[in-house]
Amino acid sequence: MQHSWLAVFGTALVLALAVLVSLAGVPGHVDGTVAALLCLFLAGVAFVVAGVREYLPLTGSTAPWYRFAGVGDLLLALGMLLNAVPMVRAGDFTLFVGLLNAAGSLVIAAIGVDYFRGGVYLDTAAVE
């Protein structure tokens, strides 16, 4: 797999959020939903940067693509976790779904930390 597929995923994520917000609008009350949508949008932007650029010049150094992929994974995990909190608080069947969502977000966060570190456990060279 090439890391350019991250740009496709990030673009799809940003476009899906744009369509969702244009159809449903921004929630009137500011809570975890708005924060989750913002995290998902920023994750999409980070994935696009990771998929398009090999290195991104920053002040005094350069950041490789996998750092942006790691940040995107961490933001995606945070958005999922913020989405899981109301499900867990609601109880009943949504408690089970919310706990699965929270567990999945922890797995994605672990992958994001590993990518940000340069692939200690996951081989980033296989993705290039």
C-alpha positions as CSV (number, residue, x, y, z in Angstrom):
1,M,0.0,0.0,0.0
2,Q,1.3,3.5,-0.8
3,H,0.9,6.3,1.6
4,S,-0.8,8.3,-1.1
5,W,-4.0,6.4,-0.2
6,L,-4.1,8.4,3.0
7,A,-4.9,11.4,0.8
8,V,-7.9,9.6,-0.6
9,F,-9.1,8.6,2.8
10,G,-8.6,12.1,4.2
11,T,-10.4,13.7,1.3
12,A,-13.3,11.3,1.7
13,L,-13.4,12.1,5.4
14,V,-13.4,15.8,4.8
15,L,-16.0,15.6,2.1
16,A,-18.3,13.3,4.2
17,L,-18.1,15.8,7.0
18,A,-18.9,18.7,4.7
19,V,-21.9,16.9,3.3
20,L,-23.1,16.0,6.8
21,V,-22.8,19.5,8.1
22,S,-24.4,21.0,5.0
23,L,-27.4,18.6,5.2
24,A,-27.9,18.5,9.0
25,G,-26.2,21.8,10.0
26,V,-24.0,22.5,12.9
27,P,-25.5,21.3,16.2
28,G,-27.0,24.1,18.2
29,H,-25.5,23.1,21.5
30,V,-21.8,23.0,21.9
31,D,-20.8,19.7,23.4
32,G,-18.8,16.6,22.4
33,T,-20.5,16.4,19.0
34,V,-18.9,19.6,17.7
35,A,-15.6,18.6,19.2
36,A,-15.8,15.2,17.6
37,L,-16.7,16.7,14.2
38,L,-13.7,19.1,14.5
39,C,-11.4,16.3,15.4
40,L,-12.6,14.2,12.4
41,F,-12.1,17.2,10.1
42,L,-8.6,17.9,11.4
43,A,-7.8,14.1,11.1
44,G,-8.9,14.3,7.4
45,V,-6.6,17.3,6.8
46,A,-3.7,15.5,8.5
47,F,-4.3,12.4,6.3
48,V,-4.4,14.5,3.2
49,V,-1.0,16.1,4.1
50,A,0.4,12.7,4.9
51,G,-0.7,11.3,1.6
52,V,0.4,14.2,-0.6
53,R,3.8,15.1,0.8
54,E,6.8,12.9,1.6
55,Y,8.2,15.6,3.9
56,L,6.7,18.9,5.0
57,P,9.2,21.6,5.7
58,L,8.6,23.3,9.1
59,T,10.6,26.0,10.8
60,G,14.1,24.6,11.3
61,S,13.4,21.0,10.3
62,T,11.2,18.8,8.2
63,A,8.4,16.5,9.3
64,P,8.0,13.1,7.4
65,W,4.6,11.9,6.2
66,Y,4.2,9.3,9.0
67,R,4.1,12.0,11.7
68,F,1.0,13.5,10.0
69,A,-0.5,10.0,9.6
70,G,0.1,9.5,13.4
71,V,-1.5,12.8,14.3
72,G,-4.4,12.0,12.0
73,D,-4.9,8.6,13.7
74,L,-4.8,10.3,17.1
75,L,-7.4,12.9,16.1
76,L,-9.5,10.1,14.6
77,A,-9.3,8.2,17.9
78,L,-10.2,11.3,19.9
79,G,-13.2,11.9,17.6
80,M,-14.3,8.4,18.1
81,L,-13.9,8.6,21.8
82,L,-15.8,11.8,22.0
83,N,-18.6,10.1,20.0
84,A,-18.6,7.1,22.3
85,V,-19.1,9.1,25.6
86,P,-22.8,10.0,24.9
87,M,-23.5,6.4,23.9
88,V,-22.0,5.0,27.1
89,R,-23.9,7.5,29.2
90,A,-27.2,6.7,27.5
91,G,-27.1,3.0,28.6
92,D,-29.0,0.0,27.3
93,F,-27.8,-1.2,23.9
94,T,-25.9,1.9,23.1
95,L,-23.7,1.1,26.2
96,F,-22.3,-1.9,24.4
97,V,-21.8,0.0,21.1
98,G,-20.2,2.9,22.9
99,L,-17.8,0.6,24.7
100,L,-16.8,-1.1,21.4
101,N,-16.3,2.4,19.9
102,A,-14.2,3.4,22.9
103,A,-12.1,0.2,22.6
104,G,-11.6,0.8,18.9
105,S,-10.5,4.3,19.5
106,L,-7.8,3.1,21.9
107,V,-6.5,0.7,19.2
108,I,-6.4,3.5,16.7
109,A,-4.6,5.8,19.2
110,A,-2.0,3.1,19.8
111,I,-1.4,2.9,16.0
112,G,-1.2,6.7,15.8
113,V,1.4,6.9,18.5
114,D,3.5,4.2,16.8
115,Y,3.2,6.0,13.4
116,F,4.2,9.3,15.0
117,R,7.2,7.7,16.6
118,G,8.3,6.4,13.1
119,G,7.0,2.9,13.2
120,V,8.5,1.1,16.1
121,Y,6.0,-1.8,15.9
122,L,4.4,-1.1,12.5
123,D,6.7,-0.9,9.5
124,T,6.3,2.5,7.8
125,A,8.7,1.5,5.1
126,A,6.1,-1.0,3.8
127,V,3.6,1.8,3.3
128,E,5.9,4.0,1.3
